[in-house]
Amino acid sequence: DVRAMAQTAAAIAVGLKNYRTDFDMIGMIANKCGSNYHGKLVREALPADLPMWAALKREENVELPERHLGLVQPSEDGQEVLMNERIDAGADMLEASGILDQIGQLEPVAFQSQRIEPPPSKALEGVTVAIARDEAFSFAYAANIMLLQDMGASIVYFSPTHDTTIPPEATALWLPGGYPELHAKALSENSRMISSLRRFHEHDNPILAECGGFLYCMETLVDLHGTEWAMSSLMPGKGAMKNKAG
């Protein structure tokens, strides 16, 4: 990203090329150039052994939508079509830039083999983990879920936003990250789910809450509009979304 930079961008690229010796940096792509002349300034500042593969201009039609945590998900209303259009536009931009002609210079990445001990296959035998999964909670890595299954756990899913109870077969609960602040009203008004969560907690069942799931466990959550919503009150505290000023 060379916005607000010219020769400085070249200096950073050269620094990155020479910072480590365990990889080869064979070119630079200048992204978000303001003009052809901007790209020319960056190109001329680069040494001969670090050529600029392409200068990509700033184009709004290839930028993916983002928010305070940097992510807008394709599953959100109207986003999938928009994202596909912008990805296609980005692919066209890369093809027109000539970058694809340079791909043949790249050598395959070689990874060093690692010995990873297999997980104990029966450590979680008999455990059923209920994982929150809906528009408010979706930041769960598939690899972590697979690990739970490899350790013998059964997995079920539920929606804190739409369902009314935690799955009755659940013996453990995982509230992953997400965007509860965008769905605070629906979460707060789903009182039957909150009551079910409190009963689950009162019976000393294990609960893992992280990021957005942790906010859901607090007493209240203040959204970006300043409205305060009651949450599950599993622990004391108030979560509050802030602007860039903090």
Steps between C-alpha positions, in 0.01 A plus 500: 500500500688805374244764590670821619841353409729488199875450557421402859301203371809384311713540814258283698502234228880494493506473878264203491706331229820524705355450847511120485710251310265201505281615210537666161307817418501529123266789433263762634138582420409861570136505607268803510711727283344840453613539139737364236758754615468378858579147386792633292655665808487175696637297208794732443595489870532121504837329445558278199472179703153594626285588198144625528269244351202732475354829615134456590289812517248579770167357387197492728337226294760244617496590871320257728271659759639521852403617845653551845653152515582495132248239393167507321383147437357380167203352687375845599211648307598588144871450557561177309409647161699818571808307611490271198476802271797666667709183500433465127597865447818444700587196289452706183726772643776250578478348154518842334801596713717221360562341840392159374790503254738512797354201682727258317799650681372382835636178640269271696499569871685229692376423849709321758343186632386511861423226742165567662386262767147374436239614753380250760214339312275435802575802718156651432306179449142546621522881483257689278613853419230746394650772279322830441476559126290770338532854367612625844757224572700354215873535570579132559785331318410169339834355615404553866166328448672210326742473793211471746353224286835323470514502882166322515255786551165524326411838349162668479417853394247754621404861444497737800317746278215278377479182712333496838710241685846353502492149345394264781776249421773761551746445785733788403453832323711707264408863431744610227571847373277692265301820486258498795509880499326495160230267629481615861126577483406151379735334749368711787135437414549122474432458871429128477847433362657717770310304767617172347860624500476606863365157602782332309749717688336442839547124454878558478526387139819618330464807277766643268423857399733706285486845348136561400389199701666655805299820445182292494587367846520848654217693661450754222634592158502853358479499122653747255193722526540532877201281585552273798359147480467240773708187439514167687670629819708190553772734628513860618603764251383714210628483145501817292581552135712805432590697191857536377567757769453230766 
